[in-house]
Amino acid sequence: MTIRTATLNHVVTIEIARPEKKNALTQAMYTAMAEALIAATADASVRAVLITGQPGIFTSGNDIEDFMQRPPSGTISGGET
């Protein structure tokens, strides 16, 4: 997994840790980040959430290769996918 979480002093840090791809996000990473945010929201002791990347880059955006392997299904407002 390329999403790391840690809690210190009531702050949850969610780190995007995929420097070899400039922290490009995959669908699995979006799922992991969502799960980490849900867990942080459910924890009454958490006061803040910090989302960060590896040194030198936050994220380059989506990993297009990963997203093309599993294109979304259904419709988008105004058309079909």
PDB file of N, CA, C and O in Angstrom:
ATOM      1  N   MET A   1       0.854  -1.186   0.000  1.00  0.00           N
ATOM      2  CA  MET A   1       0.000   0.000   0.000  1.00  0.00           C
ATOM      3  C   MET A   1       0.890   1.235   0.000  1.00  0.00           C
ATOM      4  O   MET A   1       1.976   1.222   0.578  1.00  0.00           O
ATOM      5  N   THR A   2       0.448   2.261  -0.623  1.00  0.00           N
ATOM      6  CA  THR A   2       1.251   3.473  -0.737  1.00  0.00           C
ATOM      7  C   THR A   2       0.635   4.660  -0.001  1.00  0.00           C
ATOM      8  O   THR A   2       0.985   5.813  -0.251  1.00  0.00           O
ATOM      9  N   ILE A   3      -0.278   4.358   0.901  1.00  0.00           N
ATOM     10  CA  ILE A   3      -0.827   5.379   1.796  1.00  0.00           C
ATOM     11  C   ILE A   3      -0.443   4.964   3.209  1.00  0.00           C
ATOM     12  O   ILE A   3      -0.745   3.854   3.645  1.00  0.00           O
ATOM     13  N   ARG A   4       0.222   5.861   3.913  1.00  0.00           N
ATOM     14  CA  ARG A   4       0.630   5.592   5.299  1.00  0.00           C
ATOM     15  C   ARG A   4      -0.142   6.525   6.216  1.00  0.00           C
ATOM     16  O   ARG A   4      -0.390   7.683   5.879  1.00  0.00           O
ATOM     17  N   THR A   5      -0.516   6.009   7.375  1.00  0.00           N
ATOM     18  CA  THR A   5      -1.188   6.850   8.361  1.00  0.00           C
ATOM     19  C   THR A   5      -0.471   6.747   9.696  1.00  0.00           C
ATOM     20  O   THR A   5       0.102   5.715  10.044  1.00  0.00           O
ATOM     21  N   ALA A   6      -0.522   7.834  10.421  1.00  0.00           N
ATOM     22  CA  ALA A   6       0.053   7.879  11.766  1.00  0.00           C
ATOM     23  C   ALA A   6      -0.730   8.903  12.568  1.00  0.00           C
ATOM     24  O   ALA A   6      -1.254   9.869  12.014  1.00  0.00           O
ATOM     25  N   THR A   7      -0.806   8.689  13.868  1.00  0.00           N
ATOM     26  CA  THR A   7      -1.480   9.634  14.756  1.00  0.00           C
ATOM     27  C   THR A   7      -0.506  10.068  15.835  1.00  0.00           C
ATOM     28  O   THR A   7       0.133   9.240  16.483  1.00  0.00           O
ATOM     29  N   LEU A   8      -0.402  11.376  16.018  1.00  0.00           N
ATOM     30  CA  LEU A   8       0.470  11.945  17.038  1.00  0.00           C
ATOM     31  C   LEU A   8      -0.152  13.238  17.536  1.00  0.00           C
ATOM     32  O   LEU A   8      -0.491  14.116  16.743  1.00  0.00           O
ATOM     33  N   ASN A   9      -0.301  13.353  18.836  1.00  0.00           N
ATOM     34  CA  ASN A   9      -0.844  14.572  19.453  1.00  0.00           C
ATOM     35  C   ASN A   9      -2.185  14.984  18.854  1.00  0.00           C
ATOM     36  O   ASN A   9      -2.404  16.159  18.559  1.00  0.00           O
ATOM     37  N   HIS A  10      -3.073  14.022  18.676  1.00  0.00           N
ATOM     38  CA  HIS A  10      -4.431  14.252  18.181  1.00  0.00           C
ATOM     39  C   HIS A  10      -4.487  14.664  16.713  1.00  0.00           C
ATOM     40  O   HIS A  10      -5.517  15.153  16.249  1.00  0.00           O
ATOM     41  N   VAL A  11      -3.396  14.473  15.980  1.00  0.00           N
ATOM     42  CA  VAL A  11      -3.354  14.795  14.550  1.00  0.00           C
ATOM     43  C   VAL A  11      -3.087  13.508  13.774  1.00  0.00           C
ATOM     44  O   VAL A  11      -2.102  12.813  14.025  1.00  0.00           O
ATOM     45  N   VAL A  12      -3.973  13.200  12.830  1.00  0.00           N
ATOM     46  CA  VAL A  12      -3.767  12.063  11.944  1.00  0.00           C
ATOM     47  C   VAL A  12      -3.050  12.580  10.702  1.00  0.00           C
ATOM     48  O   VAL A  12      -3.505  13.520  10.051  1.00  0.00           O
ATOM     49  N   THR A  13      -1.925  11.954  10.389  1.00  0.00           N
ATOM     50  CA  THR A  13      -1.201  12.284   9.167  1.00  0.00           C
ATOM     51  C   THR A  13      -1.438  11.171   8.163  1.00  0.00           C
ATOM     52  O   THR A  13      -1.208   9.996   8.449  1.00  0.00           O
ATOM     53  N   ILE A  14      -1.902  11.560   6.980  1.00  0.00           N
ATOM     54  CA  ILE A  14      -2.082  10.631   5.869  1.00  0.00           C
ATOM     55  C   ILE A  14      -1.016  10.996   4.844  1.00  0.00           C
ATOM     56  O   ILE A  14      -1.028  12.089   4.277  1.00  0.00           O
ATOM     57  N   GLU A  15      -0.097  10.065   4.617  1.00  0.00           N
ATOM     58  CA  GLU A  15       1.030  10.349   3.722  1.00  0.00           C
ATOM     59  C   GLU A  15       0.892   9.569   2.418  1.00  0.00           C
ATOM     60  O   GLU A  15       0.714   8.351   2.428  1.00  0.00           O
ATOM     61  N   ILE A  16       0.976  10.280   1.306  1.00  0.00           N
ATOM     62  CA  ILE A  16       1.016   9.654  -0.014  1.00  0.00           C
ATOM     63  C   ILE A  16       2.470   9.253  -0.238  1.00  0.00           C
ATOM     64  O   ILE A  16       3.343  10.114  -0.340  1.00  0.00           O
ATOM     65  N   ALA A  17       2.732   7.955  -0.314  1.00  0.00           N
ATOM     66  CA  ALA A  17       4.111   7.458  -0.331  1.00  0.00           C
ATOM     67  C   ALA A  17       4.366   6.607  -1.574  1.00  0.00           C
ATOM     68  O   ALA A  17       4.496   5.385  -1.495  1.00  0.00           O
ATOM     69  N   ARG A  18       4.433   7.264  -2.692  1.00  0.00           N
ATOM     70  CA  ARG A  18       4.719   6.578  -3.953  1.00  0.00           C
ATOM     71  C   ARG A  18       5.664   7.449  -4.789  1.00  0.00           C
ATOM     72  O   ARG A  18       5.317   7.847  -5.901  1.00  0.00           O
ATOM     73  N   PRO A  19       6.844   7.742  -4.263  1.00  0.00           N
ATOM     74  CA  PRO A  19       7.742   8.697  -4.917  1.00  0.00           C
ATOM     75  C   PRO A  19       8.227   8.257  -6.294  1.00  0.00           C
ATOM     76  O   PRO A  19       8.543   9.098  -7.136  1.00  0.00           O
ATOM     77  N   GLU A  20       8.288   6.945  -6.530  1.00  0.00           N
ATOM     78  CA  GLU A  20       8.760   6.472  -7.836  1.00  0.00           C
ATOM     79  C   GLU A  20       7.824   6.875  -8.974  1.00  0.00           C
ATOM     80  O   GLU A  20       8.230   6.884 -10.136  1.00  0.00           O
ATOM     81  N   LYS A  21       6.568   7.210  -8.645  1.00  0.00           N
ATOM     82  CA  LYS A  21       5.580   7.673  -9.625  1.00  0.00           C
ATOM     83  C   LYS A  21       5.122   9.093  -9.306  1.00  0.00           C
ATOM     84  O   LYS A  21       4.026   9.505  -9.686  1.00  0.00           O
ATOM     85  N   LYS A  22       5.972   9.829  -8.606  1.00  0.00           N
ATOM     86  CA  LYS A  22       5.661  11.205  -8.196  1.00  0.00           C
ATOM     87  C   LYS A  22       4.327  11.283  -7.443  1.00  0.00           C
ATOM     88  O   LYS A  22       3.563  12.237  -7.583  1.00  0.00           O
ATOM     89  N   ASN A  23       4.079  10.241  -6.639  1.00  0.00           N
ATOM     90  CA  ASN A  23       2.881  10.151  -5.802  1.00  0.00           C
ATOM     91  C   ASN A  23       1.582  10.167  -6.609  1.00  0.00           C
ATOM     92  O   ASN A  23       0.552  10.634  -6.123  1.00  0.00           O
ATOM     93  N   ALA A  24       1.632   9.653  -7.846  1.00  0.00           N
ATOM     94  CA  ALA A  24       0.417   9.543  -8.655  1.00  0.00           C
ATOM     95  C   ALA A  24      -0.570   8.626  -7.931  1.00  0.00           C
ATOM     96  O   ALA A  24      -0.189   7.576  -7.415  1.00  0.00           O
ATOM     97  N   LEU A  25      -1.828   9.030  -7.897  1.00  0.00           N
ATOM     98  CA  LEU A  25      -2.852   8.325  -7.133  1.00  0.00           C
ATOM     99  C   LEU A  25      -3.531   7.238  -7.956  1.00  0.00           C
ATOM    100  O   LEU A  25      -3.935   7.463  -9.097  1.00  0.00           O
ATOM    101  N   THR A  26      -3.650   6.058  -7.359  1.00  0.00           N
ATOM    102  CA  THR A  26      -4.389   4.950  -7.966  1.00  0.00           C
ATOM    103  C   THR A  26      -5.762   4.869  -7.309  1.00  0.00           C
ATOM    104  O   THR A  26      -6.024   5.521  -6.298  1.00  0.00           O
ATOM    105  N   GLN A  27      -6.627   4.057  -7.900  1.00  0.00           N
ATOM    106  CA  GLN A  27      -7.947   3.874  -7.296  1.00  0.00           C
ATOM    107  C   GLN A  27      -7.826   3.265  -5.906  1.00  0.00           C
ATOM    108  O   GLN A  27      -8.576   3.635  -5.003  1.00  0.00           O
ATOM    109  N   ALA A  28      -6.892   2.337  -5.722  1.00  0.00           N
ATOM    110  CA  ALA A  28      -6.685   1.730  -4.400  1.00  0.00           C
ATOM    111  C   ALA A  28      -6.227   2.772  -3.384  1.00  0.00           C
ATOM    112  O   ALA A  28      -6.601   2.712  -2.213  1.00  0.00           O
ATOM    113  N   MET A  29      -5.420   3.721  -3.836  1.00  0.00           N
ATOM    114  CA  MET A  29      -4.956   4.782  -2.932  1.00  0.00           C
ATOM    115  C   MET A  29      -6.109   5.696  -2.533  1.00  0.00           C
ATOM    116  O   MET A  29      -6.196   6.109  -1.376  1.00  0.00           O
ATOM    117  N   TYR A  30      -7.003   6.020  -3.482  1.00  0.00           N
ATOM    118  CA  TYR A  30      -8.183   6.815  -3.136  1.00  0.00           C
ATOM    119  C   TYR A  30      -9.017   6.091  -2.085  1.00  0.00           C
ATOM    120  O   TYR A  30      -9.504   6.710  -1.139  1.00  0.00           O
ATOM    121  N   THR A  31      -9.179   4.780  -2.250  1.00  0.00           N
ATOM    122  CA  THR A  31      -9.939   3.990  -1.281  1.00  0.00           C
ATOM    123  C   THR A  31      -9.267   4.022   0.086  1.00  0.00           C
ATOM    124  O   THR A  31      -9.934   4.212   1.103  1.00  0.00           O
ATOM    125  N   ALA A  32      -7.955   3.837   0.113  1.00  0.00           N
ATOM    126  CA  ALA A  32      -7.219   3.855   1.382  1.00  0.00           C
ATOM    127  C   ALA A  32      -7.313   5.216   2.058  1.00  0.00           C
ATOM    128  O   ALA A  32      -7.459   5.294   3.278  1.00  0.00           O
ATOM    129  N   MET A  33      -7.230   6.288   1.276  1.00  0.00           N
ATOM    130  CA  MET A  33      -7.347   7.629   1.857  1.00  0.00           C
ATOM    131  C   MET A  33      -8.747   7.854   2.419  1.00  0.00           C
ATOM    132  O   MET A  33      -8.899   8.428   3.497  1.00  0.00           O
ATOM    133  N   ALA A  34      -9.766   7.405   1.695  1.00  0.00           N
ATOM    134  CA  ALA A  34     -11.141   7.555   2.176  1.00  0.00           C
ATOM    135  C   ALA A  34     -11.340   6.787   3.477  1.00  0.00           C
ATOM    136  O   ALA A  34     -11.965   7.292   4.409  1.00  0.00           O
ATOM    137  N   GLU A  35     -10.813   5.577   3.542  1.00  0.00           N
ATOM    138  CA  GLU A  35     -10.930   4.779   4.768  1.00  0.00           C
ATOM    139  C   GLU A  35     -10.208   5.448   5.932  1.00  0.00           C
ATOM    140  O   GLU A  35     -10.701   5.433   7.060  1.00  0.00           O
ATOM    141  N   ALA A  36      -9.050   6.031   5.667  1.00  0.00           N
ATOM    142  CA  ALA A  36      -8.310   6.731   6.726  1.00  0.00           C
ATOM    143  C   ALA A  36      -9.083   7.952   7.210  1.00  0.00           C
ATOM    144  O   ALA A  36      -9.106   8.239   8.407  1.00  0.00           O
ATOM    145  N   LEU A  37      -9.710   8.664   6.294  1.00  0.00           N
ATOM    146  CA  LEU A  37     -10.504   9.838   6.682  1.00  0.00           C
ATOM    147  C   LEU A  37     -11.741   9.431   7.481  1.00  0.00           C
ATOM    148  O   LEU A  37     -12.106  10.100   8.448  1.00  0.00           O
ATOM    149  N   ILE A  38     -12.380   8.344   7.080  1.00  0.00           N
ATOM    150  CA  ILE A  38     -13.544   7.851   7.824  1.00  0.00           C
ATOM    151  C   ILE A  38     -13.132   7.455   9.238  1.00  0.00           C
ATOM    152  O   ILE A  38     -13.828   7.779  10.200  1.00  0.00           O
ATOM    153  N   ALA A  39     -12.008   6.759   9.368  1.00  0.00           N
ATOM    154  CA  ALA A  39     -11.518   6.355  10.690  1.00  0.00           C
ATOM    155  C   ALA A  39     -11.182   7.571  11.543  1.00  0.00           C
ATOM    156  O   ALA A  39     -11.481   7.593  12.737  1.00  0.00           O
ATOM    157  N   ALA A  40     -10.564   8.578  10.943  1.00  0.00           N
ATOM    158  CA  ALA A  40     -10.219   9.793  11.693  1.00  0.00           C
ATOM    159  C   ALA A  40     -11.475  10.522  12.154  1.00  0.00           C
ATOM    160  O   ALA A  40     -11.520  11.049  13.266  1.00  0.00           O
ATOM    161  N   THR A  41     -12.480  10.551  11.310  1.00  0.00           N
ATOM    162  CA  THR A  41     -13.742  11.210  11.659  1.00  0.00           C
ATOM    163  C   THR A  41     -14.434  10.496  12.815  1.00  0.00           C
ATOM    164  O   THR A  41     -15.061  11.134  13.661  1.00  0.00           O
ATOM    165  N   ALA A  42     -14.318   9.179  12.847  1.00  0.00           N
ATOM    166  CA  ALA A  42     -14.971   8.391  13.893  1.00  0.00           C
ATOM    167  C   ALA A  42     -14.243   8.454  15.232  1.00  0.00           C
ATOM    168  O   ALA A  42     -14.807   8.076  16.259  1.00  0.00           O
ATOM    169  N   ASP A  43     -13.013   8.920  15.233  1.00  0.00           N
ATOM    170  CA  ASP A  43     -12.201   8.980  16.453  1.00  0.00           C
ATOM    171  C   ASP A  43     -12.349  10.359  17.097  1.00  0.00           C
ATOM    172  O   ASP A  43     -11.838  11.351  16.576  1.00  0.00           O
ATOM    173  N   ALA A  44     -13.042  10.415  18.220  1.00  0.00           N
ATOM    174  CA  ALA A  44     -13.307  11.693  18.888  1.00  0.00           C
ATOM    175  C   ALA A  44     -12.042  12.385  19.382  1.00  0.00           C
ATOM    176  O   ALA A  44     -12.063  13.589  19.634  1.00  0.00           O
ATOM    177  N   SER A  45     -10.950  11.655  19.525  1.00  0.00           N
ATOM    178  CA  SER A  45      -9.715  12.276  20.007  1.00  0.00           C
ATOM    179  C   SER A  45      -8.950  13.012  18.903  1.00  0.00           C
ATOM    180  O   SER A  45      -8.044  13.795  19.190  1.00  0.00           O
ATOM    181  N   VAL A  46      -9.308  12.765  17.657  1.00  0.00           N
ATOM    182  CA  VAL A  46      -8.615  13.411  16.531  1.00  0.00           C
ATOM    183  C   VAL A  46      -9.113  14.843  16.382  1.00  0.00           C
ATOM    184  O   VAL A  46     -10.315  15.097  16.310  1.00  0.00           O
ATOM    185  N   ARG A  47      -8.167  15.765  16.339  1.00  0.00           N
ATOM    186  CA  ARG A  47      -8.496  17.190  16.209  1.00  0.00           C
ATOM    187  C   ARG A  47      -8.197  17.748  14.824  1.00  0.00           C
ATOM    188  O   ARG A  47      -8.745  18.777  14.431  1.00  0.00           O
ATOM    189  N   ALA A  48      -7.320  17.062  14.080  1.00  0.00           N
ATOM    190  CA  ALA A  48      -6.951  17.546  12.744  1.00  0.00           C
ATOM    191  C   ALA A  48      -6.445  16.382  11.905  1.00  0.00           C
ATOM    192  O   ALA A  48      -5.985  15.367  12.428  1.00  0.00           O
ATOM    193  N   VAL A  49      -6.541  16.553  10.591  1.00  0.00           N
ATOM    194  CA  VAL A  49      -5.994  15.587   9.642  1.00  0.00           C
ATOM    195  C   VAL A  49      -5.069  16.348   8.709  1.00  0.00           C
ATOM    196  O   VAL A  49      -5.439  17.387   8.161  1.00  0.00           O
ATOM    197  N   LEU A  50      -3.864  15.824   8.531  1.00  0.00           N
ATOM    198  CA  LEU A  50      -2.868  16.410   7.638  1.00  0.00           C
ATOM    199  C   LEU A  50      -2.623  15.423   6.507  1.00  0.00           C
ATOM    200  O   LEU A  50      -2.251  14.275   6.748  1.00  0.00           O
ATOM    201  N   ILE A  51      -2.832  15.872   5.270  1.00  0.00           N
ATOM    202  CA  ILE A  51      -2.535  15.038   4.108  1.00  0.00           C
ATOM    203  C   ILE A  51      -1.266  15.589   3.479  1.00  0.00           C
ATOM    204  O   ILE A  51      -1.187  16.770   3.139  1.00  0.00           O
ATOM    205  N   THR A  52      -0.273  14.716   3.330  1.00  0.00           N
ATOM    206  CA  THR A  52       1.031  15.145   2.833  1.00  0.00           C
ATOM    207  C   THR A  52       1.570  14.121   1.839  1.00  0.00           C
ATOM    208  O   THR A  52       1.076  12.997   1.751  1.00  0.00           O
ATOM    209  N   GLY A  53       2.596  14.535   1.093  1.00  0.00           N
ATOM    210  CA  GLY A  53       3.260  13.636   0.152  1.00  0.00           C
ATOM    211  C   GLY A  53       4.692  13.413   0.568  1.00  0.00           C
ATOM    212  O   GLY A  53       5.149  13.950   1.578  1.00  0.00           O
ATOM    213  N   GLN A  54       5.398  12.621  -0.211  1.00  0.00           N
ATOM    214  CA  GLN A  54       6.821  12.406   0.012  1.00  0.00           C
ATOM    215  C   GLN A  54       7.568  13.707  -0.250  1.00  0.00           C
ATOM    216  O   GLN A  54       7.065  14.566  -0.975  1.00  0.00           O
ATOM    217  N   PRO A  55       8.751  13.871   0.321  1.00  0.00           N
ATOM    218  CA  PRO A  55       9.514  15.103   0.110  1.00  0.00           C
ATOM    219  C   PRO A  55       9.703  15.415  -1.375  1.00  0.00           C
ATOM    220  O   PRO A  55      10.057  14.546  -2.173  1.00  0.00           O
ATOM    221  N   GLY A  56       9.460  16.665  -1.717  1.00  0.00           N
ATOM    222  CA  GLY A  56       9.676  17.127  -3.076  1.00  0.00           C
ATOM    223  C   GLY A  56       8.435  17.211  -3.938  1.00  0.00           C
ATOM    224  O   GLY A  56       8.418  17.948  -4.924  1.00  0.00           O
ATOM    225  N   ILE A  57       7.380  16.461  -3.583  1.00  0.00           N
ATOM    226  CA  ILE A  57       6.149  16.527  -4.378  1.00  0.00           C
ATOM    227  C   ILE A  57       4.966  16.077  -3.524  1.00  0.00           C
ATOM    228  O   ILE A  57       5.057  15.115  -2.762  1.00  0.00           O
ATOM    229  N   PHE A  58       3.861  16.794  -3.670  1.00  0.00           N
ATOM    230  CA  PHE A  58       2.633  16.376  -2.995  1.00  0.00           C
ATOM    231  C   PHE A  58       2.026  15.223  -3.788  1.00  0.00           C
ATOM    232  O   PHE A  58       1.957  14.099  -3.292  1.00  0.00           O
ATOM    233  N   THR A  59       1.587  15.493  -5.013  1.00  0.00           N
ATOM    234  CA  THR A  59       1.090  14.458  -5.918  1.00  0.00           C
ATOM    235  C   THR A  59       1.079  15.006  -7.333  1.00  0.00           C
ATOM    236  O   THR A  59       0.879  16.201  -7.552  1.00  0.00           O
ATOM    237  N   SER A  60       1.297  14.121  -8.284  1.00  0.00           N
ATOM    238  CA  SER A  60       1.237  14.523  -9.688  1.00  0.00           C
ATOM    239  C   SER A  60      -0.168  14.351 -10.251  1.00  0.00           C
ATOM    240  O   SER A  60      -0.408  14.656 -11.420  1.00  0.00           O
ATOM    241  N   GLY A  61      -1.097  13.866  -9.432  1.00  0.00           N
ATOM    242  CA  GLY A  61      -2.477  13.661  -9.885  1.00  0.00           C
ATOM    243  C   GLY A  61      -2.784  12.176  -9.981  1.00  0.00           C
ATOM    244  O   GLY A  61      -2.207  11.359  -9.263  1.00  0.00           O
ATOM    245  N   ASN A  62      -3.697  11.844 -10.874  1.00  0.00           N
ATOM    246  CA  ASN A  62      -4.100  10.449 -11.033  1.00  0.00           C
ATOM    247  C   ASN A  62      -3.076   9.656 -11.831  1.00  0.00           C
ATOM    248  O   ASN A  62      -2.420  10.189 -12.726  1.00  0.00           O
ATOM    249  N   ASP A  63      -2.947   8.372 -11.493  1.00  0.00           N
ATOM    250  CA  ASP A  63      -2.144   7.444 -12.279  1.00  0.00           C
ATOM    251  C   ASP A  63      -3.027   6.989 -13.438  1.00  0.00           C
ATOM    252  O   ASP A  63      -3.881   6.118 -13.273  1.00  0.00           O
ATOM    253  N   ILE A  64      -2.816   7.585 -14.604  1.00  0.00           N
ATOM    254  CA  ILE A  64      -3.682   7.337 -15.755  1.00  0.00           C
ATOM    255  C   ILE A  64      -3.684   5.861 -16.147  1.00  0.00           C
ATOM    256  O   ILE A  64      -4.735   5.318 -16.487  1.00  0.00           O
ATOM    257  N   GLU A  65      -2.527   5.207 -16.105  1.00  0.00           N
ATOM    258  CA  GLU A  65      -2.468   3.785 -16.454  1.00  0.00           C
ATOM    259  C   GLU A  65      -3.388   2.957 -15.563  1.00  0.00           C
ATOM    260  O   GLU A  65      -4.098   2.077 -16.050  1.00  0.00           O
ATOM    261  N   ASP A  66      -3.378   3.232 -14.268  1.00  0.00           N
ATOM    262  CA  ASP A  66      -4.238   2.508 -13.335  1.00  0.00           C
ATOM    263  C   ASP A  66      -5.706   2.771 -13.641  1.00  0.00           C
ATOM    264  O   ASP A  66      -6.509   1.838 -13.647  1.00  0.00           O
ATOM    265  N   PHE A  67      -6.067   4.014 -13.892  1.00  0.00           N
ATOM    266  CA  PHE A  67      -7.462   4.353 -14.137  1.00  0.00           C
ATOM    267  C   PHE A  67      -7.959   3.780 -15.462  1.00  0.00           C
ATOM    268  O   PHE A  67      -9.137   3.441 -15.575  1.00  0.00           O
ATOM    269  N   MET A  68      -7.095   3.663 -16.459  1.00  0.00           N
ATOM    270  CA  MET A  68      -7.505   3.105 -17.749  1.00  0.00           C
ATOM    271  C   MET A  68      -7.717   1.593 -17.668  1.00  0.00           C
ATOM    272  O   MET A  68      -8.454   1.032 -18.478  1.00  0.00           O
ATOM    273  N   GLN A  69      -7.090   0.938 -16.714  1.00  0.00           N
ATOM    274  CA  GLN A  69      -7.292  -0.498 -16.536  1.00  0.00           C
ATOM    275  C   GLN A  69      -8.685  -0.804 -16.014  1.00  0.00           C
ATOM    276  O   GLN A  69      -9.226  -1.880 -16.271  1.00  0.00           O
ATOM    277  N   ARG A  70      -9.265   0.135 -15.284  1.00  0.00           N
ATOM    278  CA  ARG A  70     -10.599  -0.043 -14.703  1.00  0.00           C
ATOM    279  C   ARG A  70     -11.413   1.216 -14.943  1.00  0.00           C
ATOM    280  O   ARG A  70     -11.653   1.984 -14.011  1.00  0.00           O
ATOM    281  N   PRO A  71     -11.841   1.441 -16.179  1.00  0.00           N
ATOM    282  CA  PRO A  71     -12.606   2.662 -16.426  1.00  0.00           C
ATOM    283  C   PRO A  71     -13.918   2.647 -15.646  1.00  0.00           C
ATOM    284  O   PRO A  71     -14.491   1.585 -15.407  1.00  0.00           O
ATOM    285  N   PRO A  72     -14.387   3.821 -15.253  1.00  0.00           N
ATOM    286  CA  PRO A  72     -15.645   3.891 -14.503  1.00  0.00           C
ATOM    287  C   PRO A  72     -16.814   3.437 -15.364  1.00  0.00           C
ATOM    288  O   PRO A  72     -16.788   3.564 -16.588  1.00  0.00           O
ATOM    289  N   SER A  73     -17.831   2.910 -14.713  1.00  0.00           N
ATOM    290  CA  SER A  73     -19.035   2.505 -15.428  1.00  0.00           C
ATOM    291  C   SER A  73     -20.173   3.422 -15.026  1.00  0.00           C
ATOM    292  O   SER A  73     -20.076   4.158 -14.044  1.00  0.00           O
ATOM    293  N   GLY A  74     -21.253   3.373 -15.792  1.00  0.00           N
ATOM    294  CA  GLY A  74     -22.394   4.214 -15.479  1.00  0.00           C
ATOM    295  C   GLY A  74     -22.401   5.473 -16.314  1.00  0.00           C
ATOM    296  O   GLY A  74     -21.734   5.562 -17.345  1.00  0.00           O
ATOM    297  N   THR A  75     -23.158   6.432 -15.855  1.00  0.00           N
ATOM    298  CA  THR A  75     -23.269   7.680 -16.608  1.00  0.00           C
ATOM    299  C   THR A  75     -22.765   8.842 -15.783  1.00  0.00           C
ATOM    300  O   THR A  75     -22.760   8.820 -14.552  1.00  0.00           O
ATOM    301  N   ILE A  76     -22.351   9.832 -16.496  1.00  0.00           N
ATOM    302  CA  ILE A  76     -21.951  11.095 -15.894  1.00  0.00           C
ATOM    303  C   ILE A  76     -22.953  12.128 -16.366  1.00  0.00           C
ATOM    304  O   ILE A  76     -23.428  12.049 -17.499  1.00  0.00           O
ATOM    305  N   SER A  77     -23.280  13.076 -15.542  1.00  0.00           N
ATOM    306  CA  SER A  77     -24.247  14.103 -15.895  1.00  0.00           C
ATOM    307  C   SER A  77     -23.978  14.630 -17.299  1.00  0.00           C
ATOM    308  O   SER A  77     -22.902  15.160 -17.578  1.00  0.00           O
ATOM    309  N   GLY A  78     -24.960  14.481 -18.176  1.00  0.00           N
ATOM    310  CA  GLY A  78     -24.822  15.001 -19.528  1.00  0.00           C
ATOM    311  C   GLY A  78     -24.368  13.973 -20.545  1.00  0.00           C
ATOM    312  O   GLY A  78     -24.249  14.303 -21.725  1.00  0.00           O
ATOM    313  N   GLY A  79     -24.111  12.742 -20.135  1.00  0.00           N
ATOM    314  CA  GLY A  79     -23.670  11.763 -21.122  1.00  0.00           C
ATOM    315  C   GLY A  79     -23.366  10.420 -20.515  1.00  0.00           C
ATOM    316  O   GLY A  79     -23.555  10.195 -19.320  1.00  0.00           O
ATOM    317  N   GLU A  80     -22.890   9.529 -21.364  1.00  0.00           N
ATOM    318  CA  GLU A  80     -22.523   8.188 -20.928  1.00  0.00           C
ATOM    319  C   GLU A  80     -21.024   8.047 -20.901  1.00  0.00           C
ATOM    320  O   GLU A  80     -20.301   8.786 -21.570  1.00  0.00           O
ATOM    321  N   THR A  81     -20.557   7.078 -20.113  1.00  0.00           N
ATOM    322  CA  THR A  81     -19.118   6.804 -20.084  1.00  0.00           C
ATOM    323  C   THR A  81     -18.824   5.566 -20.882  1.00  0.00           C
ATOM    324  O   THR A  81     -17.667   5.159 -20.985  1.00  0.00           O
TER     325      THR A  81
END
